[in-house]
Amino acid sequence: MIISSISLLKFRNHYKNNFSFSPKTTIIVGKNTSGKTNLIEAIYFLTIGKSFRLGRDLQVITFGEELARIKGTVKENGENIVLELVLTTGEVIKVPTPLKKFLVNDVAKRSIDFVGILKSVLFWPEDMELVTDSPSLRRHYLDSVLVQVDREYRRTILSYERAVRQRNKLLEAIRENKAHRHQLLFWDQLLIKQGNYMTDKREEYINFVNDYRLLQMEKLGARYQLFYDKSIISEMRLEQYSEAEIGAAVTLVGPHRDDIIFKIKNQKSKIKNTNDEYLELSVFGSRGEQRLAVLWLKLAELSFIEKKTNEKPVLLLDDIFSELDHEHRDIIFGMIENQQSILTVTDRHLIPERYSSEAKVIEL
């Protein structure tokens, strides 16, 4: 599957724009603030139904407007599929709360039936913070991969998040003596079932990434490993934390508390006072080593999505060449040749002629 075109209406600084893409490589060239990343963001919206940026999705609506629309045409087996996502503050269509509307070929769909039709892998400068930033960023990353390949995961995570919110409200009511503890039983059983499914799928992906270092890119991948710091949810653990949960009015165990830790192979010449085979990358790795770990992760992500879906995802590369040296840029250029790729640069000359000569170029 490829994306052939996209039209944007009142989406950030794209008030009304249309773009078409090459089935191979498209290079988007422009200065900072010209809207390059916004265009990549719009494509990503069509993949998972939300932004890769932190903050509320409604912030993408052009300032002063009440509605934004993203409409993209994707091609699969020679047929066109039109994906459309509308975001509104609610005022324009007289509803009390902000909302999103998903359409496929002009037919309204639920988000779980929209997400994952167009598959993509995003690599942008903020990904470099996956190693060092908060666990929520890493959980968001895991979910962004898994919702593309597993419809049941999409359904489960939405239900799980709603259940956590309801359980937290109940915990608060119990703390204020307005509800009884036995009312937790329903939510406990629901969260255990859903949480275990999420944990299993996250663990499957992490194991795939760790095995990927043995299958390909041995020079790069063999140095790194992901450790899954999972928050198991079970009757025993919920009982163990029951008093603390009521006191805090917060569910303290479950996959919403998961983390993944990047590790690097221990070079004895560097760290001699430990027998650990792998060390925490955020502590013992250089900035360059952290960048390469993220590159390894993205290579594995491409492979995982293709294996799970038998489709090559669209590769979205947003201003990442300044983050990598020449050797590892060559790895990226090797990725570009294997599937549809859409990349942004501030200077076209950052792309070697052999890769850019036949590419479609969009100037912003």
WOGIMO-V735803 format. One record per pair of residues at least 12 apart in sequence whose ideal C-beta (glycine too) atoms are under 6 Angstrom apart, sorted by sequence separation. I is the first residue (numbers start at 1). J is the second residue. If there is no record, write none. Layout:
BEGIN
I:J / I:J
END
This chain:
BEGIN
102:114 / 241:253 / 281:293 / 6:19 / 71:84 / 87:100 / 170:183 / 265:278 / 266:279 / 5:20 / 70:85 / 86:101 / 210:225 / 263:278 / 264:279 / 210:226 / 237:253 / 69:86 / 85:102 / 209:226 / 263:280 / 264:281 / 3:21 / 263:281 / 68:87 / 84:103 / 262:281 / 167:187 / 206:226 / 233:253 / 2:23 / 14:35 / 67:88 / 233:254 / 264:285 / 13:35 / 206:228 / 231:253 / 333:355 / 66:89 / 82:105 / 231:254 / 163:187 / 315:339 / 45:70 / 66:91 / 67:92 / 203:228 / 319:344 / 12:38 / 46:72 / 61:87 / 66:92 / 231:257 / 314:340 / 315:341 / 316:342 / 317:343 / 318:344 / 163:190 / 231:258 / 312:339 / 42:70 / 163:191 / 230:258 / 58:87 / 119:148 / 321:350 / 229:259 / 11:42 / 199:230 / 262:293 / 115:147 / 116:148 / 228:260 / 229:261 / 291:323 / 8:42 / 160:194 / 226:260 / 227:261 / 159:194 / 227:263 / 46:83 / 156:194 / 195:233 / 225:263 / 115:154 / 45:85 / 58:98 / 224:264 / 156:197 / 192:233 / 223:264 / 112:154 / 156:198 / 191:233 / 223:265 / 112:155 / 74:118 / 12:60 / 153:201 / 11:60 / 188:238 / 10:62 / 225:278 / 10:65 / 146:201 / 199:255 / 11:68 / 198:255 / 10:68 / 195:254 / 9:69 / 142:202 / 195:255 / 49:111 / 191:254 / 7:71 / 6:72 / 49:115 / 48:115 / 5:73 / 3:72 / 4:73 / 224:293 / 52:122 / 3:74 / 4:75 / 47:118 / 175:246 / 46:118 / 174:246 / 224:296 / 1:74 / 2:75 / 47:120 / 171:245 / 175:249 / 1:76 / 171:246 / 221:296 / 220:296 / 172:249 / 44:122 / 171:249 / 168:250 / 168:251 / 167:251 / 164:251 / 212:300 / 209:300 / 164:256 / 48:144 / 208:304 / 48:147 / 139:258 / 138:260 / 135:259 / 131:262 / 131:281 / 132:282 / 131:282 / 145:301 / 149:305 / 131:290 / 149:308 / 149:309 / 128:291 / 130:294 / 128:294 / 127:294 / 123:298 / 121:301 / 121:302 / 119:305 / 119:311 / 121:313 / 120:313 / 119:313 / 120:314 / 121:315 / 122:316 / 123:317 / 124:318 / 120:316 / 123:320 / 125:323 / 40:316 / 40:318 / 37:318 / 36:344 / 1:311 / 3:314 / 25:336 / 25:341 / 26:342 / 27:343 / 28:344 / 29:345 / 23:340 / 29:348 / 21:342 / 36:364 / 35:364 / 34:364 / 27:359 / 25:359 / 26:360 / 27:361 / 28:362 / 29:363 / 30:364 / 2:340 / 22:360
END
